[in-house]
Amino acid sequence: MKRLSLIIAACILIFVVQGCTQDVQSSKDNANGSNSPANVEDGNVEDKNLDDQVGQDEINEEDIDEEGNEEDEEVASPQNLVYISADRLNVRSQPDSTAEKIGQLMKGTGVEVVDEKHQGEEQTKWFKISYDMAGQAVEGWISAEHTVTDRTELLSEGYRNLDFSPQKKAEEYPENPRIEVKGVYLTVYSASGSRLDSLIETTKTTELNTFVIDVKDDNGNMLFYSQAAEKYAPEANKLTPIKDIEAFMKKLKDNNIYTIARIVTFKDPVYTEAHPERAILDKRTGQAHAQSDGLRWASPHDRQLWEYDVAVAKEAAKVGFNEIQFDYVRFPDSGGGKLDPYLDYRNTNNESKPETIQNFLKYAYEELSPEKVYVGADIYGLVGSVTDDMGLGQYWEAVSNVVDYVCPMMYPSHYANHTYQLPVPDAYPYETIYNSAKDSVMRNNNIETPAIIRPWIQDFTASWVKGHVEYGEKEVRAQIKALEDNGIDEYMLWNPNNRYSEPALR
């Protein structure tokens, strides 16, 4: 498999845009259940069937052969790489469409051909392939009809300028060693109040070892006084509940807590108030575009905002944060691109959405590397299971290739009904996370310098979801087990109220 890994690492997975869907996973701001489940725009997804995108059990005409036909003799084939061209292609135990299905591969996945056979009167060609799944070597048979040898055949216009080349990343900073993160999210209020001491105590009796703390939150407010905010958006310093950031950080370090600075990137009502000319404009109203939560977005194309966010990240690194995590590092939900004709993104550089997101992350990584701090990016959980960027600019390989940690938000409550063939994903925490994680690992296998996958998982009850279940210790453990079964050993728990199922962490 080492040979396979090297071959795959030398080739880059590129998918064809299959059309953006309105059934997108909602972002963290809706995890508190305050928005209606019928609200699609940056809210909870509609109950639409996504079987045409994820979790199909069988693909018509993708591995079909005449039943009962005898096989011809084996035809030797040199080792080579082919790419899956079907949305989902079944892997069989034998070169026969009636044979046991032992796996399923996504469009664009690169696999090594180790043998081939022709079968039946029509001489249907089958490839025996080898690939890696969650660290395990898998061999099986696929219909050769749904493969291509030239990956450029799967390249669409929107992805041609993306950088899939190997990136220079730090393996580890000696003065800032990596850990297997078991983390929880803290708002600026929890970080500055009595809740902090309670969570610190929890780290002493559980496997919890990391706090993800709002440094620049959803409203654009700062955790501590920021010189960057003073320059670009002075009102962001109005709250700053932590007055002595050095003492705050020392307290966390003294308790051996790994610290991640969450920086909300492109959703920024404070910045857009200070710079209305840089906000995304709704051409129908002439006003700044706001999502369902009423908060305004600046344009991700805005290089000045890039400078602001990265300057804040540098300040966080200098005071001792181990890692920077960019959240809302995307374009606002536009209904899978349906709103794009009505929105002025102020795209003066004529960049595609995924190109802009990747370019920002590359810029941030280059600027932050001298600070010896790791860089992560939050993305929608469904991004790993679809073949496009969902109209958000979050294209799995383009993000994973340029950061240290890719953090899909795999909250089961945020997947549409029937995703992964689950009637209500919220009621199936293990199955939902398992399928999402499996796809994510598969996507990572096709780039040479992938990020470590560290998902966000659900530790809240989504009471707005019809058919939901109460979330507690059992459901949290199920999600962690699903990650482990895919070879993922890190996770972060999300609860907007910062109340966590501590027994699940023991």
N, C-alpha and C positions, 0 to 999 in steps of 0.2 A: 504493500500500500504506500510505501514511501515513494516509489516511482510514480504512482498515481497522483499523490499529493503534489509532487514536483511538476508533473505535467499540467495538472489543473491550476496550480499556482502560476504557471506561465501564461495561462489563458484567462480571459476575463469574461464573466457572465454578463450578458446584456440582453435585456428583455424587450419585447415589442409592446408598446402601449396598447392595451386592449380596450381602452375607453374607461374614463374615470367613473366611479359609481357614487351615488348619493349615500350609499350605505356605509359611511365611514365611521370608524371608531371615534367616539368623542374624546376630547382632551381632558386634562385633569380638572379644569375648572368646573366640569359637570359631574365630577365624582361625588359631590355632596348632595346630589339628588334635588337641587333647587330648580332645575329646568325640566320642562315637560318632556316626556319621552317621545312626543311627536315632533319635537323641534330638531330638525336635522342640521341647521346651520350652526356649526360649532357646539352642537348639543348632542343629546342622545340619539342613537341611530333609529331609523324606522325599522319595523319588523318585516323586512323584505328578505326573500330567499337569496342567499349568495352562493348557492350550489354551483352556479356557472363559473364561479371564481375559485372557491376553496372547498375542500373536503369531498369532492366527488368520489363515489365508490367505484364507478365504472365510467370509462370514456368510450362512447360509441365509435366504432370503426378504427380504434387506435391499436387494438391488439387482436383483431378478428382474423380467423383463419377457418378453413373448412374443417369441421369437426371430423375426427377419425382418419384424416389423411396421414399416410406414412411419411416419415422423415427421409430425406435424401442423405447421402453420406456427408460427413463433415467437410467443410471447406476451410482450410487454414486461412487465417487473417492476421496480418501484422498488427501489433498493438498500436492503437491510435485513439484519438479523442473525437467524440461526436457530441452534439448538443441536442437536447430535447426540443422539438418544435411544437408539440401539442401542449395545450394548457396544463393537462395532467396526463401522464402516461403510466399505465400499469406495468409493474415488473412481475414476471411470471417465474415459477420454479423450473419450467420447461418451455421450449419454443413452441408453445401451443396456447391458443386463446382460451382453451378450457382448463388449462393447468392452474394450480394454486397461485393466487396473487400474493406475493410476498412483500410488495412495496409499491410506492407510487412516487414518480418524479415530476418536478415542476418544469415549466417551460424555461429553457435556457440553461438547465443544469448540464454541466460537462461530465461525461462518464467515459471510462476507458473501455474500448472494445477489445476483448481477449479471445473471442472466437465468433464465428458466424455459421449459420445453417440456412439451407433453403428447404422449404417444406411444402408438401402438397402438389397437386397438379398445376397450380398457378405459380409454383416456385416462390412462395412468399418468403422473403428474407427476414431472418431474426438475428439479432445481435446478442451474444453473451457479454454482459457488462460487469464491471467491478466499480464500486463506489464506496464512499465512507458515510456512515450514518451514526451519529452520536459516538464517534470513536470506534465503531465496529465495522469491520470489512464485510461488505454485502456483495454477493454475486447473484445474478439472475438474468432473465431473458426479456428483451423488449422488441417490439415490432420496429424494424429498420425504417419503415415507411415514414415514421414520424420523428426523424432525426435529420440533422444537417451537419456537414463537416466544416462549413465556413460560418463562424459566429456572426460575421457581418450581415448575413441574411436575416438575422433576428434584430438588427439595429434599426431603430426608428429615429426620425429627425430630432426629436426632443432630447435624445441621449447621446448624440454623436460627439458633443464637446465635453462630456464628462471624463474625469480622470480616473482610470482604473489601473494605472501603473502602480508598481510597488512604491510604498511611501516609507520615508525614514521616520521611524517611531522609536521612542525610548523604551527599551526592554524594562528597565527599572531605574529609578533615581535612588542611589544608595542612601541619601539623606531623607528620602521619602519612599520607603518600601511599599510595594503593593500588598494588599491583603485580600482575602476572600470576603467581600462585603456582605454583611447581613444588616441591612439598614432600615431606618424609618425616617419619615418626613416630618420636619418641624417648621411651622410658620414663624414669622417674626415675633408673634405674641407668645407662642410656646417657648421659643428660644430665650425670651427675655423675662419669662414669668416663672412661677413655682413649678410648672409642668416640667421644666428642664431638670430639676433635681430628681424628680420622680423617674424620669427616663434614664438618667445617669445611674440610679440605683438598679434599674432593670438590667443594665448592661453587666451587672455584677452577678446576676443569677441566671442569665440566659445567654444565648449565642449572639445576641445583639451587640454589634461593635461599631456601628456607623450612624451618624446623623447627617441627613441631607437637609440643609438649612437655607431658607429663603434669604439671599443676600440682596437680590433685586426681585421683588415679588410681582404678582399678576397686575397689581395696580401701579407698578413702576416705583414703589417706595423702597428705600434703602434700609438695611438692617443696622448699619453704622454709618457715620458721616463719611461721605465719599467726595474726594476732590473732583473726580470725573463727573459726578452728578452736579456739583457746583458749577462746572463748566458748561455742561450740555442741557441740564434740566434741574435747576436749583430747587424746585419744589419737591423733588424726590428725597431731599434731605430733611423734609419737614417732620417726619416721624422719628426715624433713627432711634429705636428703643434701646439699643446697646450703646451706652455712652463710653464705656471703657472696653474697647474691642480686644486689647491686649490681655486684660484680666479674664475676659470671657473665653478667649482661645486657650489661655493657660489652664483654666479650669477643665476644659475638655481634654486637653493633652495630658494633664495630670491623671485623668481617669481613663487614659489609653483609648480614647475615642477617635476614630478616623472621621475626618470632617470633609463634607462635600458642599460646595457653595452652589446653590441653585440660582441660576440667573435667567429670568424670563426675558427672552431676547427681542422678539419683534412685536409682541403685544405690549404696548406701552402708552397708556393714556396720559401720563405726565409729560413724556417726551413730545407726544403729538400736540399737547396743549401749548407747549413752548415753541413748537415748530409745526404749525398747522399745514404749511406748504409741503411737509414731508410725510403727511399721513396718506394712507390709501384713500382715494377719492371715489365716492359714488357718483358717477356721472349723471344719474337720474335725478339726484337731489342737489348736487353741488356741495354736499356735506362730506365730512370725513366718514369713512365706512366703519361701522361698529358691528360686532357680532351679537349673538343673542344675549350675552351677558351685559351688553351696553358699553363694553370697553373698546376703545379705539386701537387700531393697528397702524403702526408706521410701515412703510414699505421695506420689505427685506432687501430690496435693491439699494437702499440708502447707505452709502459708505460712511457717512458721518455717524449713523447709528451703529454701524459695525465698530467704529472707533470707540464709541461710548461704552458699548457692552464689553468689549475686550479690555478697556481701561478699568472698568469696574472689576472684571475678572482678575486683572493684575493686582489690584488693591487687595482682593480677597486672598490671592496667593501670598502676597507679601506679609499679611498678618498671620499666616499659618495654615490656611485651608489646604488640604492634601490634594483636592481635586476640584475642577470646575465642571459643572453640569449645565449645559445650555438647554433650556426648555422653551417651548413655543418657537423652536428653531425651524420654522416653516412659514408657509403662506396661510392666511385664514381660509377656513372652509368655504369653498365657493360652489358647493353642490356638485363636486366632481368637475368643476370648470364651467358650469352653466352660468355662473354669475360673471365670469371673466369679461364678457363684452361690455358689462356695465361698470366695471371697476378700472380705475386708472391706477396702476401699480407704480407709475413714475419710473418705468423701465428704460432709462436713457441709454443703457448699455446693450439693449436688445438681447438679454440673456433669457434662457428658459428658466422655469422655476427650479428644477433640480440642479441646474448649473449654478444658480445664485446661492442656493443653500450649501452646496458643496464648496463653492469658492469662499463663502463666509467661514466655514469650518476649517478650511485650509489656512486662511488668514489667521484665524484665532489660534490654531495649533502652532503656527510659526511664531506668533507673537508671545505665546505663553510658554513655549518650551524653555526659554532661558530662565524662567521662574521655577523650573523643575516641579511642575504641577501637571497632573494628568487631566485629560480633556474627555468629557463624555457628552452625548447628545441624546435627548429624549425623542422618540418617534412613536407613531401610532402602532399599536400591536398588530394590526392587520397588514401593515406594510410588508412584513415578512412573508405573507401568504398571497399577495397579489402581484401581478406582473408589471405594474406601473407605479407611479409616484402618487396616485390617488388625487392628483390635482393640487397637491400640497407642497410639492418640491422634495418630498421625502422618498428617495429611491434607495432601497436598502444598500446595495453595493456601493453607491456613491457616498453614503454617509459612513458606513462601516469601514470603508477603506481609508478614511482620513482622520479618525479619532481613536482614542484608546479604549473607550467603552461605548457600546451602543445599547441604549436602554429602551426597549419596546415596552409600551404601556399595555400589558396583557390583562387588563381587568375583564373578567368574564361578563360582567354586566354591560360592557360597552360594545359587545359584538351583536350583530343583528340576529334575530331568530333564524335558525337553520344553518348558521355558519358552522362548518365542519359537521354538517348533518345533525346538529344538536338542536332540538326544538326550542329550548331556552338556554343558551350558553351559561347564563348566570347560575342555573341550577346544576351545572356540571363543571365545577371548578377544575377537577383533575383533567377531564377530557379536553376542555377548552385550552387550558394552558399547555397540555401535552402536544396538541396539534399545532398550536401557534409556535411553540418552542421548536418542534421538529422541523417546521418549514424554515424558521429563522436559522437553525444550524445548517440546513441544506444550502441556504443562500450564502452563508459565510464560507462554506467549503470552496466556493468558486472564485475567491480573490486571494491574492498572495499575502496581503497585509491586513487581514480583517481585525476589527475591534473585538474585544472580549464582550460576550453577550451578558448583560446584567439587567434582567427585566424588573419592571414595576409590577407588583401583583396586588390583589384586592384584599383589604382588611376593613371593609365597610359593607353595610347592607344597602343594596340598591332598591329601596322600597318603591321607587317609581316604575320598576320593571315588572310587567305582568308575568306572574309565574316565578318571581324571584325567591331566593331562599335566604334565611338569616345567615350571616357570615360570622364565624367565630373560630375557635381553635381548630375544629375539624376541617373547615373549608380552607383555612390558611395552610394547614399541614398538607392537604391534598395538592394545593398549588405548588408548594415547595417540592413535594415528591415528584410531580410532573416535570419540573425543571431538572431535578436530579436524574430522572430516567432518560433525559436527553443530554446528560453530561454537563449541565449548567449548575454550578455550585454557588452562584451569587444571586442575591435578590434584594429588592427594596419594597417595603410595605407602604401602601398609600392609604391614609385615612385623613380626610380634610379636618377633622376635629382632633387629630393626633392622639386618639385613644386606640391602643393596639392590643391584640390578643396575645398577651405575654406568655401564657402557657404553651402556645404554639412554637415559641422561640426557645424553649428549654430542651 
